[in-house]
Structures are given as structure tokens and as C-alpha cells.
């Protein structure tokens, strides 16, 4: 199972979308995953991973996505 946080920013923004995931937000993702696991009988086969997807939205053209696995 993968818990995934997706952040998007317009091109030229001050920070990269992934910089918006602070340690406090990463802790919240971990807690949410733990709650889900408790309510659904524990981890599925293969375990649990927390990923992050950052999307940059250019003024023109297709969005650019970056996927990082196992961030928290």
C-alpha cells in the first residue's frame, strides 16, 4: 500500500512543491497511515510506503511531475 502526498506549484514559485512537506506534515502522514492500518487489520502483504509527488505547472505545456518513494 502506498500513502501519497501530492503538492503542486506554478512554475517560477519561490519553493519547489516538495519543500511544502515539512517534518510536521510527514508526521501527520505517518499517523494517518497508522490509523488506517489499525482500522483495516494491519499492513497488507508488501507493507506500507509513504511517497511524495511534486507537480510543477508551467505557464505553457504539460505539467512536470516528480515522484519520490519512501519519504517518511
Order of alpha helices (4+ residues) and beta strands (2+ residues): beta-alpha-beta-beta
